[in-house]
Amino acid sequence: MLAFLCLVLSALLWISGLASSLSRPSVQNDLELHQLELASLAADLVPPALAPALVGDNPRARLAEALSLQIGAADPPAPALRRLELALLERSGSKAEIAPAASLRELIPMVEARRRPLLEALLRGERLEPGEQQSLLAAWQAPPLVAQLSCEQLGGPQSQCPAASHRSRWLGRLIAVNLLPALLLLIGALLLVRELWLLVRGRLPSPPPLLGPPLSLVDATLLIAGGFVLIGELLLPQLVQPGLQSVLRSWVASPALGQGLQVLLLYLAVTLTPLAILGRMLRAAPEPAPAGGWLQWGWLPPTTVLRQALLMLLLVMPLVALSSWLVELIWSDPGGSNPMLELLLNGSDPLTLACFAITAMVLAPLFEETLFRGVLLPVVGRWLGSRGAVLLSAALFAAAHLSLGEFVPLFVLGIGLGVLRLRSGRLAASVLMHALWNGLTFVNLLLLGS
């Protein structure tokens, strides 16, 4: 009865979370804007033969159009920095519905006094030296494209504008966020064709026996629904977060670092109860653990683990990309993404980013794979078989992220992680693949971010 009650309450909580994700802003629009900003910075540096693939046609005009749409639809009103960026793009020659000068004049009463000298200098058409420009831009904490557009319009040596003074940085980032994913997708597609051919010919090796903890479905339900969802996700944050915020505000001077530490420590709090419950269940097992332990980590040899994780990562990438494309094709605005994506995209403090990196690339893979592929998959596999267990664990893994728009791609990723757990016979390969996936996402957001 307790397991049934936990299951019902967890289902209601997850359904509510998935439904509320529809009203959260999506990070996809910000990703597109950052990609266009990067293309605008590097457009003049790209060889003509690669320009269609890397920057497309007139990235500044496309960026101005996208910014105009975002600002027009923003509620609450868009930040002044975004409005300044649009006004600068309009002044640089992009098509605009209102006069650029009017846009700048409208901004003056909207911003504090320390930000107004830049707007006034732009309106007067002054020619300023690089040091003077930097002084005016400092009040805005201007990102590179705003600094580049301001440099172009305030005069001074073009060789000292961001696009020219950091040529290799922008070109390298542009190649990394465009060509590298395309290359990985191509390799993955070729490997997927090979895998399907081996499957049709019956030449894929048989998976090893599926070993796992000696838990019942009731045990697994209490662990995941009770320990993870109700206590870890619902109760503990309510108890821990207020005190944690107060302590961090007192001890940590940087608000950004405080936010990063809060994410890290709250995630640790979420993991404590289910892992403690799992440890108690395993210690109470009536039979001795098999070779390799109940969870079958199998970290050795590390080269084998890495090879298995990389192969499945490449195989699943084109499938996740295809599922994401189909979702966007059918559903143009699926709602919010994982909130951490926005934090990563707009973060700049190294220590804060290190907190996010530890959470995303170490804690999340270890904890989520322990629950979904280490416990749930083998336990459910005794009743549903391997295929049913892979599908169910993937569905719950996707639902746990509470993002309806990302449910299908995460479900596909979860299938890949489950298949890897079956084929490798070890949990370590799934953990490493999960960490690599999050790592690729993390690096991509860093390259696009300011």
GILIN-V510654 format. One line per field, one symbol per residue. psi: psi as a letter, one per 40 degrees, with the letter a starting at -180 (. if undefined). A space follows every 50 residues. Layout:
psi->???
//
This chain:
psi->ddddddddddddddddddddddeiiieddddddddddddddedeehidde ddddeahgddddddddddddddehhiiiiddddddddddddeeihidihd ddddddddeeiideeddddddddefihiiddddddddddefhiddddddd ddeeaihdeeidddefddddddddddeddddddddddddddddddddddd efehihiiihiaigiidddddddddddddddddddddddddddddddddd dhdhdddddddddddddddddddddddddddddeheiiiiheidefdfei idddddddddddddddddddddddddddddgdgeaiahdddddddeiehd ddddddddddecddddddddddddcddddddddeidddddddddddddde efhddeddddddddddddddddddeiddddddddddddddddddddddi.
//
